[in-house]
Amino acid sequence: MKRYARPGLLSLAALATSICLAPASPAAAGVAAGWQPDTLREAAPDGFVVGTAVAGGGHHEDMPYPDPFPNDRKYRHLVAKEFSSVSPENQMKWEFIHPEPDVYDFGPADAIVKFAAQHDQQVRGHTLMWHSQNPEWLEQGDYTPEELRTILRDHIKTVVGRYAGQIDQWDVANEIFDGSGNLRTSENIWIRELGPGIIADAFRWTHEADPDALLFFNDYGVESINAKSDAYYRLVQELKADGVPVDGFSVQGHLSTRYGFPGDLQANLERFDALGLETAVTELDVRMDLPNDAEPTPEQEAVQASYYQRFLQACLAVENCDSFTLWGFTDKYSWVPVFFPDEGSATVMTEEFERKPAYDSLLETLNAARLAQR
């Protein structure tokens, strides 16, 4: 049985009026009456990690500010204070960590792993096999299938081996299905050139390089029971029947308030849990419509807070969903406005690191779950 009970839907006073959330549960009332930890990692129940992506690389290279992680002291302070897990946002992706055929740039990833060790944090490795953010030398190289197979195997053995014993979970295969549940046979160089069997090989090689790390499939648009998540459900069963070391299935959680909340999230996680898998939330953010750089209204922030809260509650309710990661926690370094120009304010803190209602909803929900654990 899960070591903590699912709290009832908490109702922040500011949210109840705006979105008519259910009344606060007795657990929430108990939290309100007593002392509450003031950070997410302090509030979390035992055994439940709350993480953030560590900003760096990617679009940050084109932004008018220094690389966030090594240069923003307040940001680093909050990463350490608020979170018990960290995920490199871009620093372990192929184009950053393996920029040339025989060259690895481990510096940024090393710094994150060292930081995590210093602050008693877990690390999620992201990612080993993906169709995006691959270096030009790989995507445009004239390699035989056997050469590509060797390149992937050596990359996995080199990167995973370097951090063996220091990374708790690896996103081994990232976004391998399209929205219709079909393998990305044209976009993904590995599947296109080597066939679907390379997926099992990637998991086996990762396990050989670090037998203690938990190995995950990771994707967006799989929060609900749909064609895409069904494809993962079938594939996991096939791989596990063949003895492939698949340990987990994770939902990213890149949401927008213009769409409805995935109400069957918990049921979806539970069916993967029933297969004997760990489940996780790995990249949660909730963007809002903000045309012409408008500021979010209190009503928009209330809806956003409810999305964050309900996502956390779903994870808390599932037996082996013990890892809950935000894809950044401050709008200062969010990827959302770069890729969604008319949307933004997707994280739980402002650009000035002020807490939003979304942060408060997470804090209260974690506090309630922690008290229910006792």
C-alpha beads as a LAMMPS data file, in Angstrom:
LAMMPS data file: protein, C-alpha beads

374 atoms
373 bonds

1 atom types
1 bond types

-500.0 500.0 xlo xhi
-500.0 500.0 ylo yhi
-500.0 500.0 zlo zhi

Masses

1 110.0

Atoms # bond

1 1 1 0.000 0.000 0.000
2 1 1 1.131 3.528 -0.704
3 1 1 2.828 4.957 2.346
4 1 1 0.684 8.095 2.304
5 1 1 -2.987 8.644 1.710
6 1 1 -4.310 10.749 -1.120
7 1 1 -5.322 14.141 0.308
8 1 1 -8.657 15.607 -0.596
9 1 1 -8.639 18.498 -3.047
10 1 1 -7.166 21.423 -1.136
11 1 1 -8.862 24.771 -1.480
12 1 1 -6.763 27.863 -1.201
13 1 1 -8.976 30.748 -0.216
14 1 1 -7.936 32.691 -3.294
15 1 1 -8.737 29.760 -5.558
16 1 1 -12.073 28.658 -4.144
17 1 1 -13.861 31.814 -5.208
18 1 1 -12.375 31.798 -8.690
19 1 1 -12.756 28.169 -9.696
20 1 1 -15.119 26.683 -7.117
21 1 1 -12.780 24.022 -5.802
22 1 1 -14.120 21.557 -3.253
23 1 1 -13.992 22.630 0.393
24 1 1 -10.756 22.001 2.214
25 1 1 -10.428 18.460 3.539
26 1 1 -9.855 17.701 7.236
27 1 1 -6.237 16.942 6.359
28 1 1 -5.890 20.379 4.804
29 1 1 -7.472 21.970 7.852
30 1 1 -4.959 20.198 10.058
31 1 1 -2.143 21.547 7.955
32 1 1 -3.539 25.063 8.203
33 1 1 -3.797 24.826 11.983
34 1 1 -0.253 23.651 12.627
35 1 1 3.289 24.373 11.536
36 1 1 3.978 23.860 7.862
37 1 1 7.336 23.406 6.174
38 1 1 7.988 26.341 3.900
39 1 1 9.623 24.609 0.935
40 1 1 8.457 21.903 -1.421
41 1 1 11.191 19.442 -0.491
42 1 1 10.511 19.901 3.236
43 1 1 6.779 19.456 2.764
44 1 1 7.012 16.258 0.721
45 1 1 6.157 12.924 2.341
46 1 1 8.996 10.521 3.085
47 1 1 10.122 8.743 -0.060
48 1 1 8.537 11.283 -2.418
49 1 1 10.958 13.472 -4.375
50 1 1 10.062 16.849 -5.848
51 1 1 12.313 17.953 -8.667
52 1 1 13.045 20.675 -11.172
53 1 1 14.748 20.876 -14.510
54 1 1 18.039 22.756 -14.204
55 1 1 18.008 25.563 -16.766
56 1 1 20.800 25.655 -19.307
57 1 1 21.649 24.931 -22.919
58 1 1 18.921 24.894 -25.555
59 1 1 17.243 28.215 -26.170
60 1 1 19.126 29.696 -23.208
61 1 1 22.180 29.939 -25.449
62 1 1 20.305 32.492 -27.552
63 1 1 18.905 34.518 -24.659
64 1 1 20.312 37.875 -23.447
65 1 1 21.513 36.549 -20.101
66 1 1 24.354 34.335 -18.878
67 1 1 23.868 30.585 -18.581
68 1 1 21.425 30.371 -15.637
69 1 1 22.731 27.497 -13.546
70 1 1 26.351 28.540 -13.070
71 1 1 25.727 32.300 -12.948
72 1 1 22.485 33.079 -11.111
73 1 1 23.180 32.702 -7.376
74 1 1 19.594 33.195 -6.253
75 1 1 18.425 30.630 -8.778
76 1 1 20.972 28.094 -7.529
77 1 1 19.968 28.790 -3.947
78 1 1 16.322 28.027 -4.709
79 1 1 17.189 24.894 -6.697
80 1 1 18.935 23.578 -3.585
81 1 1 16.354 24.825 -1.085
82 1 1 13.143 23.821 -2.842
83 1 1 13.909 20.541 -4.574
84 1 1 15.113 17.050 -3.726
85 1 1 15.717 16.053 -7.345
86 1 1 17.213 17.743 -10.408
87 1 1 17.041 17.021 -14.136
88 1 1 19.405 18.596 -16.665
89 1 1 17.136 20.555 -18.994
90 1 1 19.488 20.259 -21.970
91 1 1 22.954 19.583 -20.598
92 1 1 22.833 15.797 -21.150
93 1 1 21.162 15.852 -24.559
94 1 1 23.244 14.652 -27.473
95 1 1 24.033 18.000 -29.110
96 1 1 25.438 19.371 -25.840
97 1 1 27.208 16.424 -24.283
98 1 1 28.464 14.826 -27.541
99 1 1 29.041 17.755 -29.927
100 1 1 31.606 16.019 -32.183
101 1 1 32.100 12.346 -33.113
102 1 1 34.964 11.783 -30.695
103 1 1 34.325 14.691 -28.316
104 1 1 32.248 14.753 -25.130
105 1 1 31.547 17.915 -23.149
106 1 1 30.830 16.692 -19.628
107 1 1 31.454 20.004 -17.853
108 1 1 27.868 21.299 -17.479
109 1 1 26.458 17.865 -16.606
110 1 1 29.283 17.208 -14.141
111 1 1 28.461 20.488 -12.393
112 1 1 24.815 19.493 -11.953
113 1 1 25.660 16.041 -10.615
114 1 1 28.193 17.540 -8.202
115 1 1 25.673 20.171 -7.055
116 1 1 23.093 17.453 -6.422
117 1 1 25.517 15.444 -4.309
118 1 1 26.363 18.530 -2.261
119 1 1 22.678 19.228 -1.574
120 1 1 21.432 15.682 -1.000
121 1 1 19.435 15.600 -4.232
122 1 1 18.633 12.821 -6.661
123 1 1 19.407 13.208 -10.371
124 1 1 17.286 12.199 -13.370
125 1 1 19.304 11.613 -16.522
126 1 1 17.743 13.085 -19.667
127 1 1 17.999 11.671 -22.359
128 1 1 19.778 8.858 -24.262
129 1 1 17.745 8.110 -27.399
130 1 1 15.635 10.844 -29.003
131 1 1 14.709 12.167 -32.420
132 1 1 15.453 15.796 -31.512
133 1 1 18.441 17.890 -30.434
134 1 1 20.922 15.553 -32.043
135 1 1 24.188 17.015 -33.377
136 1 1 24.586 17.738 -37.073
137 1 1 27.470 15.294 -37.377
138 1 1 25.109 12.484 -36.386
139 1 1 21.981 13.436 -38.312
140 1 1 23.824 14.313 -41.511
141 1 1 26.610 11.757 -41.276
142 1 1 26.996 8.984 -43.837
143 1 1 27.007 6.023 -41.467
144 1 1 26.200 2.385 -42.062
145 1 1 23.646 0.737 -39.784
146 1 1 26.410 -1.100 -37.959
147 1 1 28.328 2.153 -37.438
148 1 1 25.205 3.863 -36.067
149 1 1 24.606 0.967 -33.724
150 1 1 28.146 1.281 -32.417
151 1 1 27.784 5.060 -32.028
152 1 1 24.645 4.690 -29.913
153 1 1 26.067 1.866 -27.810
154 1 1 29.304 3.741 -27.153
155 1 1 27.428 6.938 -26.291
156 1 1 25.226 5.147 -23.777
157 1 1 28.098 3.216 -22.237
158 1 1 30.228 6.379 -22.012
159 1 1 27.614 8.758 -20.605
160 1 1 25.773 6.349 -18.322
161 1 1 29.016 4.767 -17.205
162 1 1 30.478 8.120 -16.234
163 1 1 27.594 8.796 -13.853
164 1 1 26.983 5.236 -12.677
165 1 1 25.787 5.250 -9.088
166 1 1 25.014 8.979 -9.225
167 1 1 21.847 9.034 -11.335
168 1 1 18.661 7.469 -10.001
169 1 1 16.512 7.430 -13.133
170 1 1 17.345 7.620 -16.839
171 1 1 15.017 8.641 -19.648
172 1 1 16.351 5.994 -22.012
173 1 1 13.884 6.318 -24.886
174 1 1 12.268 9.727 -25.260
175 1 1 9.206 10.490 -27.401
176 1 1 9.465 7.461 -29.670
177 1 1 5.770 7.465 -30.701
178 1 1 3.778 10.102 -32.575
179 1 1 0.340 11.267 -31.518
180 1 1 -1.368 8.395 -33.328
181 1 1 0.676 5.783 -31.517
182 1 1 3.008 5.018 -34.413
183 1 1 6.760 4.727 -33.982
184 1 1 8.628 7.759 -35.312
185 1 1 10.193 5.728 -38.109
186 1 1 11.079 8.779 -40.206
187 1 1 12.075 11.321 -37.527
188 1 1 14.040 9.087 -35.161
189 1 1 17.385 8.247 -36.755
190 1 1 17.855 5.190 -34.552
191 1 1 14.489 3.589 -35.300
192 1 1 14.609 4.617 -38.965
193 1 1 18.050 3.194 -39.649
194 1 1 18.213 0.316 -37.156
195 1 1 14.605 -0.784 -36.704
196 1 1 12.425 -1.044 -33.587
197 1 1 14.734 -3.608 -31.987
198 1 1 17.177 -0.825 -31.145
199 1 1 14.811 0.291 -28.371
200 1 1 15.388 -2.913 -26.407
201 1 1 19.131 -2.674 -27.079
202 1 1 19.235 0.850 -25.641
203 1 1 17.638 -0.332 -22.413
204 1 1 19.985 -3.297 -22.176
205 1 1 23.094 -1.180 -22.760
206 1 1 21.958 1.371 -20.174
207 1 1 21.364 -1.356 -17.607
208 1 1 24.796 -2.838 -18.286
209 1 1 26.403 0.564 -17.763
210 1 1 24.534 1.208 -14.490
211 1 1 22.588 -1.754 -13.082
212 1 1 21.206 0.332 -10.196
213 1 1 19.550 3.104 -12.212
214 1 1 15.828 2.909 -12.995
215 1 1 15.187 3.037 -16.757
216 1 1 12.207 4.911 -18.190
217 1 1 10.190 5.635 -21.283
218 1 1 9.335 9.360 -21.292
219 1 1 6.864 11.292 -23.450
220 1 1 4.386 14.155 -23.725
221 1 1 0.725 13.731 -24.611
222 1 1 0.534 10.448 -22.690
223 1 1 -1.159 11.813 -19.597
224 1 1 -4.488 10.320 -20.684
225 1 1 -5.439 6.853 -21.892
226 1 1 -5.140 7.409 -25.630
227 1 1 -3.529 5.990 -28.757
228 1 1 -0.074 7.161 -27.751
229 1 1 -0.120 5.854 -24.191
230 1 1 -1.748 2.634 -25.434
231 1 1 1.245 2.143 -27.737
232 1 1 3.604 2.421 -24.770
233 1 1 1.410 0.070 -22.752
234 1 1 1.672 -2.619 -25.442
235 1 1 5.374 -2.079 -26.015
236 1 1 6.229 -2.284 -22.318
237 1 1 4.417 -5.606 -22.054
238 1 1 6.315 -6.979 -25.053
239 1 1 9.686 -5.811 -23.787
240 1 1 9.164 -7.073 -20.263
241 1 1 8.071 -10.462 -21.642
242 1 1 11.420 -10.558 -23.457
243 1 1 13.335 -9.718 -20.277
244 1 1 14.247 -6.172 -21.312
245 1 1 15.100 -4.063 -18.222
246 1 1 12.318 -1.473 -18.464
247 1 1 11.611 -0.045 -15.005
248 1 1 9.369 2.932 -15.548
249 1 1 6.962 5.034 -17.575
250 1 1 6.876 8.789 -17.149
251 1 1 4.462 11.470 -18.298
252 1 1 5.987 14.852 -19.049
253 1 1 2.974 17.050 -18.336
254 1 1 3.420 20.048 -20.627
255 1 1 -0.095 21.424 -20.195
256 1 1 -2.006 24.475 -21.385
257 1 1 -5.053 25.976 -19.711
258 1 1 -6.633 26.369 -23.142
259 1 1 -7.182 22.612 -23.043
260 1 1 -9.004 20.573 -20.448
261 1 1 -7.210 18.800 -17.634
262 1 1 -6.443 15.100 -18.341
263 1 1 -8.989 13.713 -15.915
264 1 1 -7.963 10.085 -16.448
265 1 1 -4.335 10.764 -15.489
266 1 1 -4.488 8.693 -12.321
267 1 1 -6.158 5.758 -14.078
268 1 1 -3.504 5.874 -16.782
269 1 1 -0.652 5.849 -14.266
270 1 1 -2.321 3.034 -12.355
271 1 1 -2.420 0.722 -15.363
272 1 1 1.338 1.121 -15.864
273 1 1 1.811 0.639 -12.135
274 1 1 -0.103 -2.642 -12.450
275 1 1 2.519 -3.817 -14.950
276 1 1 5.093 -3.550 -12.181
277 1 1 6.543 -0.244 -13.388
278 1 1 7.609 2.834 -11.533
279 1 1 5.741 5.888 -12.792
280 1 1 6.826 9.511 -12.638
281 1 1 5.932 13.056 -13.619
282 1 1 8.998 14.502 -15.300
283 1 1 8.385 17.849 -17.037
284 1 1 5.323 19.570 -15.592
285 1 1 4.463 23.121 -16.546
286 1 1 1.113 24.790 -17.230
287 1 1 1.122 27.607 -19.752
288 1 1 -1.593 30.252 -20.102
289 1 1 -2.843 32.364 -22.990
290 1 1 -1.104 35.742 -22.682
291 1 1 -1.357 37.537 -26.041
292 1 1 0.712 40.691 -26.454
293 1 1 2.665 39.909 -23.269
294 1 1 -0.412 40.366 -21.095
295 1 1 -0.237 39.610 -17.383
296 1 1 -2.229 36.607 -16.136
297 1 1 -5.474 37.394 -14.373
298 1 1 -6.293 36.026 -10.898
299 1 1 -8.792 33.709 -12.578
300 1 1 -6.132 32.346 -14.920
301 1 1 -3.737 31.796 -12.048
302 1 1 -6.461 29.970 -10.118
303 1 1 -7.079 27.568 -12.988
304 1 1 -3.342 27.052 -13.399
305 1 1 -3.001 26.285 -9.693
306 1 1 -5.752 23.682 -9.918
307 1 1 -3.947 21.961 -12.817
308 1 1 -0.715 21.746 -10.837
309 1 1 -2.543 20.535 -7.751
310 1 1 -4.551 17.844 -9.526
311 1 1 -1.456 16.550 -11.296
312 1 1 0.353 16.199 -7.993
313 1 1 -2.633 14.519 -6.359
314 1 1 -2.813 11.946 -9.146
315 1 1 0.839 11.027 -8.664
316 1 1 0.495 10.854 -4.880
317 1 1 -2.443 8.474 -5.281
318 1 1 -0.512 5.904 -7.346
319 1 1 1.522 3.289 -5.497
320 1 1 4.861 3.706 -7.254
321 1 1 4.666 7.302 -8.477
322 1 1 7.329 8.751 -6.198
323 1 1 9.057 11.300 -8.458
324 1 1 7.400 14.606 -9.395
325 1 1 9.427 17.072 -11.473
326 1 1 8.635 20.581 -12.696
327 1 1 10.115 21.678 -16.002
328 1 1 11.609 24.726 -14.392
329 1 1 10.156 26.679 -11.503
330 1 1 10.615 30.325 -12.523
331 1 1 9.300 32.217 -15.546
332 1 1 12.700 33.886 -15.755
333 1 1 14.114 30.806 -17.477
334 1 1 11.032 29.060 -18.857
335 1 1 11.206 27.554 -22.337
336 1 1 7.500 28.232 -22.967
337 1 1 7.501 31.815 -24.354
338 1 1 10.233 30.878 -26.822
339 1 1 8.190 28.058 -28.338
340 1 1 4.658 29.323 -27.625
341 1 1 4.792 33.100 -28.299
342 1 1 1.208 33.811 -27.180
343 1 1 1.442 31.711 -24.018
344 1 1 3.522 31.998 -20.890
345 1 1 3.703 32.313 -17.101
346 1 1 3.883 28.519 -17.066
347 1 1 5.888 27.905 -13.894
348 1 1 5.187 28.238 -10.159
349 1 1 7.287 31.378 -9.582
350 1 1 7.511 34.733 -11.338
351 1 1 10.625 36.091 -12.996
352 1 1 11.420 37.725 -9.653
353 1 1 11.109 34.329 -7.872
354 1 1 7.843 35.288 -6.197
355 1 1 5.556 32.363 -5.405
356 1 1 2.343 32.053 -7.397
357 1 1 -0.916 30.382 -6.346
358 1 1 0.347 27.331 -8.241
359 1 1 3.280 27.056 -5.847
360 1 1 0.985 27.430 -2.842
361 1 1 -1.278 24.663 -4.138
362 1 1 1.680 22.274 -4.397
363 1 1 2.990 23.200 -0.963
364 1 1 -0.363 22.660 0.731
365 1 1 -0.992 19.386 -1.087
366 1 1 2.432 18.034 -0.092
367 1 1 1.905 19.123 3.498
368 1 1 -1.432 17.321 3.631
369 1 1 0.106 14.155 2.184
370 1 1 2.962 14.330 4.684
371 1 1 0.573 14.594 7.618
372 1 1 -1.586 11.771 6.261
373 1 1 1.535 9.597 6.154
374 1 1 1.921 9.770 9.935

Bonds

1 1 1 2
2 1 2 3
3 1 3 4
4 1 4 5
5 1 5 6
6 1 6 7
7 1 7 8
8 1 8 9
9 1 9 10
10 1 10 11
11 1 11 12
12 1 12 13
13 1 13 14
14 1 14 15
15 1 15 16
16 1 16 17
17 1 17 18
18 1 18 19
19 1 19 20
20 1 20 21
21 1 21 22
22 1 22 23
23 1 23 24
24 1 24 25
25 1 25 26
26 1 26 27
27 1 27 28
28 1 28 29
29 1 29 30
30 1 30 31
31 1 31 32
32 1 32 33
33 1 33 34
34 1 34 35
35 1 35 36
36 1 36 37
37 1 37 38
38 1 38 39
39 1 39 40
40 1 40 41
41 1 41 42
42 1 42 43
43 1 43 44
44 1 44 45
45 1 45 46
46 1 46 47
47 1 47 48
48 1 48 49
49 1 49 50
50 1 50 51
51 1 51 52
52 1 52 53
53 1 53 54
54 1 54 55
55 1 55 56
56 1 56 57
57 1 57 58
58 1 58 59
59 1 59 60
60 1 60 61
61 1 61 62
62 1 62 63
63 1 63 64
64 1 64 65
65 1 65 66
66 1 66 67
67 1 67 68
68 1 68 69
69 1 69 70
70 1 70 71
71 1 71 72
72 1 72 73
73 1 73 74
74 1 74 75
75 1 75 76
76 1 76 77
77 1 77 78
78 1 78 79
79 1 79 80
80 1 80 81
81 1 81 82
82 1 82 83
83 1 83 84
84 1 84 85
85 1 85 86
86 1 86 87
87 1 87 88
88 1 88 89
89 1 89 90
90 1 90 91
91 1 91 92
92 1 92 93
93 1 93 94
94 1 94 95
95 1 95 96
96 1 96 97
97 1 97 98
98 1 98 99
99 1 99 100
100 1 100 101
101 1 101 102
102 1 102 103
103 1 103 104
104 1 104 105
105 1 105 106
106 1 106 107
107 1 107 108
108 1 108 109
109 1 109 110
110 1 110 111
111 1 111 112
112 1 112 113
113 1 113 114
114 1 114 115
115 1 115 116
116 1 116 117
117 1 117 118
118 1 118 119
119 1 119 120
120 1 120 121
121 1 121 122
122 1 122 123
123 1 123 124
124 1 124 125
125 1 125 126
126 1 126 127
127 1 127 128
128 1 128 129
129 1 129 130
130 1 130 131
131 1 131 132
132 1 132 133
133 1 133 134
134 1 134 135
135 1 135 136
136 1 136 137
137 1 137 138
138 1 138 139
139 1 139 140
140 1 140 141
141 1 141 142
142 1 142 143
143 1 143 144
144 1 144 145
145 1 145 146
146 1 146 147
147 1 147 148
148 1 148 149
149 1 149 150
150 1 150 151
151 1 151 152
152 1 152 153
153 1 153 154
154 1 154 155
155 1 155 156
156 1 156 157
157 1 157 158
158 1 158 159
159 1 159 160
160 1 160 161
161 1 161 162
162 1 162 163
163 1 163 164
164 1 164 165
165 1 165 166
166 1 166 167
167 1 167 168
168 1 168 169
169 1 169 170
170 1 170 171
171 1 171 172
172 1 172 173
173 1 173 174
174 1 174 175
175 1 175 176
176 1 176 177
177 1 177 178
178 1 178 179
179 1 179 180
180 1 180 181
181 1 181 182
182 1 182 183
183 1 183 184
184 1 184 185
185 1 185 186
186 1 186 187
187 1 187 188
188 1 188 189
189 1 189 190
190 1 190 191
191 1 191 192
192 1 192 193
193 1 193 194
194 1 194 195
195 1 195 196
196 1 196 197
197 1 197 198
198 1 198 199
199 1 199 200
200 1 200 201
201 1 201 202
202 1 202 203
203 1 203 204
204 1 204 205
205 1 205 206
206 1 206 207
207 1 207 208
208 1 208 209
209 1 209 210
210 1 210 211
211 1 211 212
212 1 212 213
213 1 213 214
214 1 214 215
215 1 215 216
216 1 216 217
217 1 217 218
218 1 218 219
219 1 219 220
220 1 220 221
221 1 221 222
222 1 222 223
223 1 223 224
224 1 224 225
225 1 225 226
226 1 226 227
227 1 227 228
228 1 228 229
229 1 229 230
230 1 230 231
231 1 231 232
232 1 232 233
233 1 233 234
234 1 234 235
235 1 235 236
236 1 236 237
237 1 237 238
238 1 238 239
239 1 239 240
240 1 240 241
241 1 241 242
242 1 242 243
243 1 243 244
244 1 244 245
245 1 245 246
246 1 246 247
247 1 247 248
248 1 248 249
249 1 249 250
250 1 250 251
251 1 251 252
252 1 252 253
253 1 253 254
254 1 254 255
255 1 255 256
256 1 256 257
257 1 257 258
258 1 258 259
259 1 259 260
260 1 260 261
261 1 261 262
262 1 262 263
263 1 263 264
264 1 264 265
265 1 265 266
266 1 266 267
267 1 267 268
268 1 268 269
269 1 269 270
270 1 270 271
271 1 271 272
272 1 272 273
273 1 273 274
274 1 274 275
275 1 275 276
276 1 276 277
277 1 277 278
278 1 278 279
279 1 279 280
280 1 280 281
281 1 281 282
282 1 282 283
283 1 283 284
284 1 284 285
285 1 285 286
286 1 286 287
287 1 287 288
288 1 288 289
289 1 289 290
290 1 290 291
291 1 291 292
292 1 292 293
293 1 293 294
294 1 294 295
295 1 295 296
296 1 296 297
297 1 297 298
298 1 298 299
299 1 299 300
300 1 300 301
301 1 301 302
302 1 302 303
303 1 303 304
304 1 304 305
305 1 305 306
306 1 306 307
307 1 307 308
308 1 308 309
309 1 309 310
310 1 310 311
311 1 311 312
312 1 312 313
313 1 313 314
314 1 314 315
315 1 315 316
316 1 316 317
317 1 317 318
318 1 318 319
319 1 319 320
320 1 320 321
321 1 321 322
322 1 322 323
323 1 323 324
324 1 324 325
325 1 325 326
326 1 326 327
327 1 327 328
328 1 328 329
329 1 329 330
330 1 330 331
331 1 331 332
332 1 332 333
333 1 333 334
334 1 334 335
335 1 335 336
336 1 336 337
337 1 337 338
338 1 338 339
339 1 339 340
340 1 340 341
341 1 341 342
342 1 342 343
343 1 343 344
344 1 344 345
345 1 345 346
346 1 346 347
347 1 347 348
348 1 348 349
349 1 349 350
350 1 350 351
351 1 351 352
352 1 352 353
353 1 353 354
354 1 354 355
355 1 355 356
356 1 356 357
357 1 357 358
358 1 358 359
359 1 359 360
360 1 360 361
361 1 361 362
362 1 362 363
363 1 363 364
364 1 364 365
365 1 365 366
366 1 366 367
367 1 367 368
368 1 368 369
369 1 369 370
370 1 370 371
371 1 371 372
372 1 372 373
373 1 373 374
